[in-house]
Each structure stands twice: as structure tokens, then as C-alpha cells.
């Protein structure tokens, strides 16, 4: 069905525009132009939906449970947090995985995320035996996304060593068998897309990295990996391979235009150069990186090199894209000791760059999926803000509560209370 919305404002990365209508049909935007007739949305602005490019849905179950030190770990860090995460992972089955993912994805929609990339590595039973359906847990996640209506990029993640047994596959061939079956199952289940991922260079040896890179390249699939999140991870890579994680990814052919490196909080200048050279992207997860003590993204270096950047909520300690973007710039300011740091060439404010990072596009455009959010203009954080300053006020002074509704594929999949 063809519909035309006429909100008070339409937001793009450069600001807010009035007297603009957005028309969509069959799940795609077909026209954005001068307002004539259509369904009026008084007190609303329309904006692209946010992309959550890194999620572990089951870790939503850790919220609140990991915010204290145990008597066994007076020094609490990423590695002690990981032990608690493993305990949660051990408890999951297809039913609990689907329930947790539905809660997580429903909350994402209420926060303005309309798309999620799920980095999924809980594959088998807790005793490491296989489910009758090798993709039982991955399908539970996909069905959760379908049930709530969020767009999903599902990344079954390779794990060869470390972690806990239920994460692991015996060989790259066993992993690819699962991925092939999952891709076939998902082929007619739009909006679900299947890609591939390696957990990390700690969990996946050199030969596996080479095999995954080749598989992703042959099938033109998204390819993700955690890298340079923690100093210890870098030290272990140097001990095993004599080089840093992102350097290893370059040597094994893992980097490329479809590759996303998650975190990169401790990437050095040479590693950033490699990411730029291979046209790979970075996904930053500021609220999780802050929660886990991971450090600060070298965001200014990423901007200067033109490396593509996205955001993720990772362990979901907080689900709020505005806060992720705000933290990204705030952390850059702390590191640089000045204000307005992440300003792209030709611009005067970090807001356009931040919004492009969060939306993964700069505006609502004809031909794009009809994935957008309604922003309530009444909350006190933004009710008295002039249109020319509204986008900056959203990024630097507002939060998820301003999201009145979320639309995916031309369908309203979340609407808050009036």
C-alpha cells in the first residue's frame, strides 16, 4: 500500500527541513519532496532508523547482574566479566535464546534501532553435542527478529578454540556446512540476511581466518570480527603470530570492503592505515567499551583516514543510539582535550558525521528501505529548540525517550504510548 506522511520536520544529517513529505510503497521509500497531500504527523519529525551493527542478544540477560565485584575477583575487568558471560551462555537453549532476543530486539525498536547485526556464537548444546538442527539457536534468534519486526543481519560466528565447548566447531568445513544450511533457510525470510564472522584472533587460528575470508569473498557476504579490544589480546597475538591482530587480518586476506572490525579500541597507527588501505570498516560500541573498561576508540584517526564507522550496543548494558553517538564524540573530546573533535571536512559540527555513523546513510532517500523513526518534538529536551539546532540537540541532549514510533520495511513495528 502506498502511503505519504507529512511530518512537521524531516531530519537529515545536515539538519531539519519543514514542508517535506515522505512516500513509501512495498517496503521502500519512493519519494521525498515538497509536501502536498498526505497523512499529517503533527508534533513529529521523521528520521532514518538507526543501525545497531553489533549485538550479542543473549547478553541482555547480564544487565545489572555484573555490576558488582565478587570476593574472588577484587580486580574486576573484561576477563572476569567474561566468566559471568560464559555462565549465562551455558544456560541458554533455543526457547530461552528466542525469548531473550525478542526482549532485546523489542527494546531496540523502542530506542530507534530499526536494523541489528547479530554476532551469534552460541551454537550447540551446553555439553557441546549438536542439536538435531545444527542451526537451532541461530534460527531462534532469526525468528525473534521476525516476531518483533526488526531488520536482521545474522552472523553465525566461527569459534575454534578457547571460550566454552558449545561455541566451537570442529573445523572450517563443519562451520561452513552450518552456514550454508542457514543461508538456504533464510533465503526467503526477508528482512533477514546471513553473513559470517570470526570471533577473534584468539578464538580463530590463521588457517581459519584465511578460509573464512575466502568463503565470504566467494559468496559476497558481510564479514565481521572482534579485534584490538583489549591489550592482553594484542599481546597474545604478538606472542603467537609476531604481529598485532589487525596486521594478522591483513596478512590472511581477511580485510576488505565487506569486512567490519569490531571495537579497535587499541588499534595503532599502522593498523588504522591497514584498515584504510583495505577499505574495511570499524564498529564502535561506546557504552559497552566503557562498561567493560575496554578503552577509547582512536576516533580522530579513523575520521582523518576516511574509515567507515558504525555503532553497536554489544552487551546491551544500555540501548540508546543517541547515547552511543554522544559517547563517541565525548570520548574523542576527552582524548583530545578540546571540543567538537569529530568534524568531517567541509563541516563545522560533529553532528552530521555522528548521524551518518548511526544511520549508515545521510537521509531518507527514494529507493532505500522504508526504515525510519518518528521523533516526538514535545519532550522538554527538544521542545523549544529551533529547527536548525534540532539534530545537535538530539545527539547531545536527548535520548531514546524521544522515539515515538519505529517503522521497518514500511510497517510500524513499535509505537510508544500517546
C-alpha positions as CSV (number, residue, x, y, z in Angstrom):
1,X,0.0,0.0,0.0
2,X,1.3,3.4,-0.9
3,X,1.3,6.0,1.9
4,X,2.5,9.5,2.2
5,X,3.5,11.1,5.6
6,X,3.7,14.8,6.1
7,X,5.5,15.4,9.5
8,X,6.4,18.8,11.0
9,X,10.0,18.2,10.1
10,X,12.2,15.7,8.2
11,X,15.7,15.2,9.6
12,X,18.8,14.6,7.6
13,X,22.5,14.7,8.7
14,X,22.6,18.4,7.9
15,X,19.6,19.5,9.9
16,X,15.8,19.7,9.9
17,X,13.6,20.6,6.9
18,X,9.9,21.5,7.0
19,X,7.2,21.1,4.4
20,X,8.6,17.8,3.2
21,X,6.6,14.7,2.6
22,X,7.8,11.1,2.6
23,X,6.1,8.5,0.4
24,X,6.7,4.7,0.6
25,X,5.3,1.6,-1.0
26,X,6.1,-2.1,-0.9
27,X,8.7,-1.6,1.8
28,X,10.7,1.2,0.1
29,X,10.7,4.9,0.0
30,X,9.6,6.1,-3.4
31,X,9.5,9.9,-3.0
32,X,10.8,12.6,-0.7
33,X,9.8,16.0,-1.7
34,X,7.5,19.1,-1.2
35,X,4.6,18.4,1.0
36,X,1.2,18.3,-0.7
37,X,-1.4,15.9,0.4
38,X,-0.8,13.0,2.8
39,X,-1.2,11.8,6.4
40,X,-0.3,14.6,8.7
41,X,2.0,13.8,11.6
42,X,1.7,16.9,13.9
43,X,4.4,17.2,16.5
44,X,6.6,14.7,14.8
45,X,9.8,14.6,12.9
46,X,10.8,11.7,10.6
47,X,14.4,10.5,10.5
48,X,16.2,7.4,9.3
49,X,16.2,4.5,11.6
50,X,19.5,3.7,13.5
51,X,21.6,0.7,12.6
52,X,22.8,-1.4,15.5
53,X,25.8,-3.0,13.9
54,X,27.0,-5.3,16.8
55,X,24.8,-7.2,19.1
56,X,25.0,-10.3,21.3
57,X,21.3,-10.6,22.1
58,X,21.7,-13.2,24.9
59,X,23.9,-10.9,26.9
60,X,20.9,-8.7,27.5
61,X,20.5,-11.2,30.4
62,X,23.6,-9.8,32.1
63,X,22.1,-6.4,32.7
64,X,22.5,-5.4,36.3
65,X,23.9,-8.8,37.3
66,X,27.6,-7.9,36.5
67,X,27.8,-4.5,38.3
68,X,29.5,-5.7,41.4
69,X,32.8,-7.3,42.3
70,X,32.9,-10.8,43.8
71,X,35.1,-11.7,46.7
72,X,37.1,-13.9,44.3
73,X,37.9,-11.0,42.0
74,X,38.8,-7.8,43.7
75,X,40.4,-6.8,40.5
76,X,37.4,-6.8,38.1
77,X,37.9,-6.3,34.4
78,X,36.9,-7.6,31.0
79,X,38.3,-11.1,31.7
80,X,36.4,-11.5,35.0
81,X,33.2,-10.2,33.3
82,X,33.8,-12.8,30.6
83,X,33.5,-15.6,33.2
84,X,30.0,-14.4,34.1
85,X,29.1,-14.2,30.4
86,X,30.1,-17.8,30.0
87,X,27.9,-18.8,32.8
88,X,24.9,-17.1,31.1
89,X,25.8,-18.7,27.8
90,X,25.9,-22.1,29.3
91,X,22.3,-21.7,30.5
92,X,20.8,-20.9,27.1
93,X,18.6,-23.2,25.0
94,X,16.6,-22.4,21.9
95,X,13.5,-21.3,23.9
96,X,15.4,-19.0,26.3
97,X,17.5,-17.7,23.4
98,X,14.4,-16.7,21.5
99,X,12.7,-15.1,24.5
100,X,15.8,-13.1,25.4
101,X,16.3,-12.0,21.8
102,X,12.7,-10.9,21.5
103,X,13.0,-8.7,24.6
104,X,16.3,-7.3,23.4
105,X,15.1,-6.6,19.8
106,X,11.8,-5.1,21.0
107,X,13.8,-2.8,23.3
108,X,16.0,-1.8,20.3
109,X,12.9,-0.8,18.3
110,X,11.7,1.4,21.2
111,X,15.1,3.1,21.2
112,X,15.1,3.9,17.4
113,X,17.2,1.0,16.1
114,X,15.5,-0.5,13.0
115,X,18.3,-2.9,12.0
116,X,20.6,-5.1,14.0
117,X,23.7,-7.1,13.2
118,X,23.7,-10.2,15.5
119,X,27.1,-11.6,16.2
120,X,26.0,-15.1,17.2
121,X,28.3,-17.6,18.7
122,X,26.2,-19.9,21.0
123,X,25.7,-22.8,18.6
124,X,25.5,-26.2,20.3
125,X,24.1,-27.8,23.4
126,X,25.8,-27.0,26.7
127,X,27.5,-30.4,26.7
128,X,28.9,-29.5,23.2
129,X,26.7,-32.1,21.4
130,X,24.9,-30.8,18.3
131,X,21.2,-30.1,18.2
132,X,19.3,-32.2,15.6
133,X,19.1,-28.9,13.7
134,X,22.6,-27.6,13.6
135,X,21.2,-24.0,13.5
136,X,18.6,-24.3,16.2
137,X,19.9,-21.4,18.2
138,X,20.6,-19.2,15.2
139,X,17.1,-19.8,13.9
140,X,15.7,-18.9,17.4
141,X,17.5,-15.5,17.0
142,X,16.2,-15.0,13.5
143,X,12.6,-15.9,14.5
144,X,12.8,-13.5,17.4
145,X,13.7,-10.7,15.0
146,X,10.9,-11.7,12.7
147,X,8.4,-11.7,15.5
148,X,9.2,-8.2,16.6
149,X,9.8,-6.8,13.1
150,X,13.4,-5.6,13.2
151,X,15.7,-6.0,10.2
152,X,18.4,-8.6,10.9
153,X,21.9,-9.3,9.6
154,X,22.7,-12.7,11.3
155,X,26.4,-13.6,11.6
156,X,26.9,-17.2,12.7
157,X,30.3,-16.8,14.3
158,X,33.3,-19.2,13.9
159,X,35.0,-20.3,17.1
160,X,37.8,-22.9,17.0
161,X,39.4,-22.7,20.5
162,X,39.0,-21.1,23.9
163,X,35.7,-20.0,25.2
164,X,33.4,-22.8,26.1
165,X,32.8,-26.0,24.1
166,X,29.3,-25.1,22.9
167,X,30.8,-22.1,21.0
168,X,33.1,-24.3,18.9
169,X,33.1,-26.1,15.6
170,X,35.5,-28.9,14.8
171,X,36.7,-27.5,11.5
172,X,36.1,-24.7,9.0
173,X,34.2,-27.3,6.9
174,X,31.8,-28.1,9.7
175,X,31.2,-24.3,10.2
176,X,30.6,-23.8,6.5
177,X,28.1,-26.7,6.5
178,X,26.1,-24.9,9.1
179,X,26.3,-21.5,7.4
180,X,25.3,-23.0,4.0
181,X,22.2,-24.5,5.6
182,X,21.3,-21.3,7.4
183,X,21.7,-19.2,4.3
184,X,19.4,-21.6,2.4
185,X,16.8,-21.5,5.3
186,X,16.9,-17.7,5.4
187,X,16.8,-17.0,1.7
188,X,13.0,-16.4,1.6
189,X,12.8,-14.8,5.1
190,X,13.2,-11.1,4.4
191,X,14.3,-8.9,6.1
192,X,16.8,-11.5,7.3
193,X,20.3,-11.6,5.8
194,X,23.1,-14.0,6.7
195,X,26.8,-13.2,6.8
196,X,29.8,-14.7,8.5
197,X,32.1,-13.8,11.4
198,X,35.2,-15.0,13.2
199,X,35.0,-14.4,16.9
200,X,38.6,-13.1,17.3
201,X,42.2,-14.0,16.5
202,X,42.3,-15.6,20.0
203,X,39.4,-17.9,19.1
204,X,40.2,-18.5,15.4
205,X,43.7,-19.5,14.1
206,X,45.4,-18.3,11.0
207,X,44.1,-21.0,8.7
208,X,40.5,-20.5,9.7
209,X,40.8,-16.7,9.1
210,X,42.0,-17.5,5.5
211,X,39.2,-19.9,4.9
212,X,36.5,-17.5,6.2
213,X,37.9,-14.7,4.2
214,X,37.7,-16.8,1.0
215,X,34.2,-18.0,1.8
216,X,32.9,-14.5,2.4
217,X,34.6,-13.3,-0.8
218,X,33.2,-16.1,-3.0
219,X,29.6,-15.5,-1.7
220,X,29.8,-11.7,-1.3
221,X,28.9,-11.8,2.4
222,X,29.4,-9.4,5.3
223,X,32.4,-10.4,7.4
224,X,32.9,-9.3,11.0
225,X,35.5,-9.9,13.8
226,X,36.4,-8.6,17.2
227,X,39.9,-7.1,17.2
228,X,42.1,-4.9,19.4
229,X,39.5,-4.7,22.1
230,X,42.0,-5.4,25.0
231,X,45.8,-5.1,25.5
232,X,46.1,-8.7,26.5
233,X,44.5,-9.8,23.2
234,X,47.2,-7.8,21.4
235,X,50.0,-9.3,23.5
236,X,48.7,-12.8,22.8
237,X,48.6,-12.2,19.1
238,X,52.2,-10.9,19.1
239,X,53.3,-14.0,21.1
240,X,51.6,-16.4,18.7
241,X,52.0,-14.6,15.3
242,X,54.6,-12.0,15.9
243,X,52.2,-9.3,14.8
244,X,49.1,-7.4,16.1
245,X,45.5,-8.6,15.4
246,X,44.7,-6.3,12.6
247,X,48.1,-6.9,11.0
248,X,47.2,-10.6,11.0
249,X,43.9,-9.9,9.4
250,X,45.6,-8.1,6.6
251,X,48.1,-10.9,6.1
252,X,45.4,-13.6,5.9
253,X,43.2,-11.7,3.4
254,X,40.5,-11.1,6.0
255,X,40.4,-7.3,5.5
256,X,38.3,-5.9,2.6
257,X,35.4,-3.7,1.7
258,X,32.8,-6.1,3.3
259,X,34.9,-6.5,6.5
260,X,33.9,-4.8,9.8
261,X,36.4,-4.8,12.7
262,X,34.5,-4.5,16.0
263,X,36.0,-2.3,18.7
264,X,39.5,-1.5,17.5
265,X,39.9,0.5,20.8
266,X,43.7,-0.3,20.9
267,X,44.4,-0.1,17.2
268,X,47.7,1.7,16.5
269,X,48.6,4.0,13.6
270,X,49.8,1.2,11.4
271,X,46.7,-0.9,12.0
272,X,44.5,2.1,11.1
273,X,46.4,2.6,7.9
274,X,45.8,-1.1,7.0
275,X,42.0,-0.7,7.6
276,X,42.0,2.4,5.4
277,X,44.1,0.7,2.7
278,X,41.7,-2.3,2.5
279,X,38.6,-0.2,2.8
280,X,37.4,-2.0,5.9
281,X,35.1,-0.5,8.4
282,X,35.0,-0.3,12.2
283,X,32.1,-0.8,14.6
284,X,32.4,1.1,17.9
285,X,30.3,0.2,20.9
286,X,31.0,3.1,23.4
287,X,28.6,2.2,26.2
288,X,29.9,-1.4,26.3
289,X,33.5,-0.4,25.9
290,X,33.0,2.0,28.8
291,X,31.2,-0.6,30.9
292,X,34.0,-3.2,30.3
293,X,36.9,-0.9,30.7
294,X,38.0,-1.5,27.1
295,X,39.5,1.9,26.5
296,X,38.8,4.6,23.9
297,X,38.4,4.3,20.2
298,X,41.1,6.3,18.2
299,X,38.1,8.0,16.5
300,X,40.0,11.1,15.3
301,X,42.5,8.9,13.4
302,X,39.6,6.9,11.9
303,X,37.9,10.1,10.7
304,X,41.1,11.5,9.3
305,X,41.7,8.3,7.2
306,X,38.1,8.2,6.0
307,X,37.5,4.7,7.6
308,X,33.8,3.9,7.6
309,X,32.3,3.8,11.1
310,X,29.2,2.2,12.6
311,X,27.8,1.8,16.2
312,X,26.7,-1.2,18.2
313,X,25.2,-1.9,21.6
314,X,27.1,-5.2,22.1
315,X,26.2,-6.5,25.5
316,X,23.2,-4.1,25.9
317,X,24.1,-2.5,29.2
318,X,22.3,0.4,27.7
319,X,20.2,0.5,24.5
320,X,20.2,4.1,23.2
321,X,21.8,5.1,19.9
322,X,21.8,8.8,20.9
323,X,24.0,7.9,23.9
324,X,26.3,5.8,21.8
325,X,26.9,8.7,19.4
326,X,27.2,11.2,22.3
327,X,29.8,9.0,24.0
328,X,31.7,8.6,20.7
329,X,32.3,12.4,20.5
330,X,32.6,12.9,24.2
331,X,35.4,10.3,24.4
332,X,37.1,11.9,21.5
333,X,37.0,15.2,23.4
334,X,38.5,13.7,26.5
335,X,41.3,12.2,24.5
336,X,42.0,15.4,22.5
337,X,41.4,17.9,25.3
338,X,39.1,20.1,23.1
339,X,35.6,20.4,21.8
340,X,33.9,19.5,18.5
341,X,36.5,16.9,17.5
342,X,34.8,14.6,15.0
343,X,34.1,17.2,12.4
344,X,34.3,16.0,8.8
345,X,36.0,18.1,6.2
346,X,33.8,20.9,5.0
347,X,31.6,20.8,8.1
348,X,31.6,22.8,11.3
349,X,29.9,20.4,13.7
350,X,30.3,16.7,14.6
351,X,26.6,16.2,14.4
352,X,26.4,15.3,10.7
353,X,29.3,12.8,11.0
354,X,27.7,11.2,14.1
355,X,24.3,10.9,12.5
356,X,25.7,9.3,9.3
357,X,27.6,6.9,11.6
358,X,24.4,6.0,13.5
359,X,22.1,5.8,10.5
360,X,24.6,4.4,8.0
361,X,23.1,6.9,5.5
362,X,22.7,10.6,5.4
363,X,18.9,11.0,4.8
364,X,15.7,9.3,3.7
365,X,16.1,8.7,0.0
366,X,14.0,7.2,-2.7
367,X,14.9,3.6,-3.4
368,X,16.0,3.0,0.2
369,X,14.2,0.6,2.6
370,X,11.3,2.3,4.4
371,X,13.1,2.1,7.7
372,X,12.6,5.3,9.7
373,X,11.6,6.6,13.1
374,X,9.1,9.2,14.3
375,X,10.7,11.7,16.7
376,X,8.3,13.3,19.3
377,X,9.0,17.0,19.3
378,X,7.2,17.6,22.6
379,X,9.7,16.3,25.3
380,X,11.4,19.2,27.2
381,X,14.8,18.2,26.0
382,X,13.9,19.4,22.5
383,X,10.5,21.2,22.7
384,X,12.0,24.7,22.5
385,X,14.8,24.0,20.1
386,X,14.9,25.9,16.8
387,X,14.9,23.5,13.7
388,X,18.4,24.5,12.7
389,X,19.7,23.2,16.0
390,X,17.4,20.2,16.5
391,X,19.7,17.4,15.2
392,X,22.6,18.6,17.5
393,X,20.1,18.9,20.4
394,X,19.0,15.3,19.8
395,X,22.6,13.9,19.7
396,X,24.0,15.9,22.6
397,X,20.9,16.5,24.9
398,X,18.3,13.8,24.2
399,X,17.9,10.1,24.4
400,X,15.7,7.1,23.4
401,X,12.6,8.6,25.1
402,X,12.1,10.9,22.1
403,X,11.4,8.0,19.8
404,X,7.6,7.8,19.3
405,X,7.5,5.1,16.7
406,X,9.7,2.8,14.6
407,X,9.0,1.6,11.1
408,X,10.7,-1.2,9.3
409,X,10.1,-2.2,5.7
410,X,7.1,0.2,5.6
411,X,5.5,-1.4,8.7
412,X,5.0,0.2,12.1
413,X,6.8,-2.2,14.4
414,X,6.9,-0.1,17.6
415,X,4.7,2.7,18.8
416,X,5.1,4.3,22.3
417,X,2.3,5.4,24.5
418,X,0.5,8.5,23.3
